[in-house]
Amino acid sequence: MPGDDPIRLTLTFTRETDLALRAYVGAQGVRTGAMSKFIEEAVRWRIFDRTLQAVKASNVDVEFVDLNAAIDESCAAVRNEMWPTEPSVSNR
């Protein structure tokens, strides 16, 4: 998460991946921490993708209409929590 203290991690790559990563990051402009930021973003995207695939797999038997209704219901609940239509007692 932003603002978290960085930790050190030792990674092992093939030489081919190492060269490709360094060439790509270098072509983007060499900045301190650029490679670390790139790897962190790649890991976050991979975790997101795997989570998304797991959710899709667990809902493969759910009808589209039912899934959309559940999503709409959840979104409405969050919206009502974040932006209530009636002022709360403390706002009156």
ChimeraX attribute file (.defattr): number of C-alpha atoms within 10 A of each C-alpha:
attribute: neighborCount
match mode: 1-to-1
recipient: residues
	/A:1	5
	/A:2	5
	/A:3	5
	/A:4	6
	/A:5	6
	/A:6	9
	/A:7	5
	/A:8	6
	/A:9	6
	/A:10	4
	/A:11	5
	/A:12	7
	/A:13	9
	/A:14	8
	/A:15	9
	/A:16	8
	/A:17	11
	/A:18	12
	/A:19	12
	/A:20	12
	/A:21	16
	/A:22	14
	/A:23	11
	/A:24	13
	/A:25	17
	/A:26	13
	/A:27	9
	/A:28	10
	/A:29	9
	/A:30	11
	/A:31	9
	/A:32	8
	/A:33	8
	/A:34	15
	/A:35	16
	/A:36	14
	/A:37	12
	/A:38	14
	/A:39	12
	/A:40	12
	/A:41	12
	/A:42	12
	/A:43	12
	/A:44	11
	/A:45	12
	/A:46	12
	/A:47	12
	/A:48	12
	/A:49	12
	/A:50	11
	/A:51	12
	/A:52	12
	/A:53	12
	/A:54	12
	/A:55	11
	/A:56	12
	/A:57	10
	/A:58	10
	/A:59	12
	/A:60	11
	/A:61	9
	/A:62	11
	/A:63	10
	/A:64	11
	/A:65	9
	/A:66	10
	/A:67	14
	/A:68	12
	/A:69	12
	/A:70	12
	/A:71	12
	/A:72	12
	/A:73	12
	/A:74	12
	/A:75	12
	/A:76	12
	/A:77	13
	/A:78	12
	/A:79	12
	/A:80	12
	/A:81	10
	/A:82	9
	/A:83	10
	/A:84	11
	/A:85	9
	/A:86	9
	/A:87	9
	/A:88	8
	/A:89	6
	/A:90	5
	/A:91	6
	/A:92	6
